[in-house]
Amino acid sequence: MTHRFNLAMRYIQAQNIDGAAAELQRTVADPKLKKPSHRYLGYCMAKKKLLDLAVKQYTSYLSLTEDDLGEEAKEVRYARGRVLEDLKRKDEALADYSRLAEIDLSFKDVSKRLDGLTGGDGSSPTPN
């Protein structure tokens, strides 16, 4: 399975998204490769404009992560937020960006995205 995962990474580098996704769909069954496979499957699905599937893969990755504060988790949460924005799921995107702002306000353009989704008034979404 490690060989398949490495092949998928090479496919991603070569922009062979279909080939990468096919390999990652196999490696996701391997407990050692499950988490990174979900991450990169999310990337592949987003590239293919299969946005709902991308959200599912990113969510699966985040449910498996032990370190919500780590760089990789922040990258995946940001990617999920971007996909949620594309899906017009504003409240869910706001939740991801708000969590990122709590962790690291200077991460990428999170502050700008929050302003854009809240109308620039700096307010945060009201909790349910």
N, C-alpha and C positions, 0 to 999 in steps of 0.2 A: 504493500500500500504506500510505503514511503516513496517508492519509485513513481507510482501514479501521481502522488501529490507533487513531486518535483517536476514531473512532466507537465502537470497542470500549470505550475508556475512559469515554466518555459513557454507554454502556449499563451499565457497571459502576456508575457513580455513580447511575444510575436503577434499579439492582437488576434489570436485564434480563440475567440471567446467560446465558440461552440465546443471546440476540442477541450478547452480548460474545464468548462462546465461538466462535460461528460465524465472526465476523470474525477473531478471533485465530488460528483454525485456518488461515485464509488467509494472515495476515501472518507466520506462523512460517516460511514459505518464503523470506521476504525476508532476506538476510544482515544488513542493518542493523537489522532489527526482531526477529530470531530470539530473542535473549536475553530482551528484555522480554516478548515474546509468550509464551515458555515460563513466565515468572514468573506472568503474569496468567492464563494457561490453567490453571496449578496452582491459583490462587485460585478460578477458576470451577469446576473439577472438585471442589475441596473443598466449595464451597458447594452443589453438586449431590449431595454425598455419594458421589461417584465417587472414593473415597479412593486406590485403587491407581493410577488415572490421575493424580491430583494428585501423588502421590509421583514418578511418572515425569516429569511436567512440571517439578517442582521440581529433580529430579536433573539433567534436561537443562539447566536454567538454571545450576545450580552447576558443571556440567562446562564451561560456556562462560565462566564468570567469570574474570577475570584477577586480581581483588582480593578474595581470600577474607576480608580484614580489613574491607572496606567495609561501610557500614550496610546497603546493599541486600542484599548476600550474607548478612549476619547475619539480616536479616528473613526471607529465603527459607529459610535453614537452620532457623530457629526454626519457621517454618510447616511445614516438612517434618517436624520433630520432633513437632509437635503432631499431624499427620496419622498419623505412625507410632505414636504413643501410642494414637490412636483405633483403629488397626488391630491393637493389642495386640502390636506388634513392638518389644518393650521394648529389646532389645539395640541395634537400629538407632536408636531414639529416644535412648537413652543416648549413643550415639556422636555424634549431632548436638549434644545438649546439652553433652557433654563438650568438644567442639570449641569451642562458643560460650563455655564457661567459660574455656577457655584464652585466648581472644581478649579476652573482656570479661565477667567474672564478674557485673557489675552489669546485664547486658543483660536487660531485662524480668524475668521470674521464673525464669530459668534455674537459679539456685541452689536454689530451692524445688522445681522439677521434678526436678532431679537427686536431691535428698533423697528425694522421693516415690518415685522409681523404684529407688533403692538401699536403701530401707527406712529412710532417715534416718540411716544410720551414717556418711555422708560418704565411704564407699569408692567408688572408681571401678571400672568394669568391668575385668576382667582382659583384657589383650591376648591375641589368638590367636596 
